[in-house]
């Protein structure tokens, strides 16, 4: 199982939010390239980058920083946040991004999701962000009536590379992942599953891995930046990057 460090971008800086609240940010670095290089040096094989401004605004807002990160590291980089058009998907992939994450579009524009998966099979990741089991959209500023499991089942026939399941209530809270929800997602998913939200200890990572072979990795953010979880110790404990 991969341990995937997250870089959340807001106004060009590396930040972390509490439960997706844009007003509840902690700024960790003004130099996002240095942050990405740090995770590469620690041994990360994949870095997860989110354009928070883009997620809320509906179009990329931190492209220069993301393109700079891609040029500065040799490891895989996956990007999400504000990707609503096929042109944006192409731009990221042409810039060397390994996979793009579609969240809001998966619910609001199924034709776009299908087109992206057809044109770029397995390079599209489904961002499944849920509050109380229901899909949240537009940078988590709105919650739909669609259940996350139902959406996952609806898109099971598409050439999606993986699904990232984030429990919003756990995000940035350092109180552990929602293992019950993750277990349900892993059991229902036709795709590899990446866990996100609340992971703060090696024990959390081991618990996520115990959910089965469908689990591909776990995204970790605040715990790494606050020093509550050491990346290399986590990788060593799992025995695999």
Order of alpha helices (4+ residues) and beta strands (2+ residues): beta-beta-beta-alpha-beta-alpha-alpha-beta-alpha-beta-alpha-alpha-beta-beta-beta-alpha-beta-alpha-beta-alpha-beta-alpha-alpha
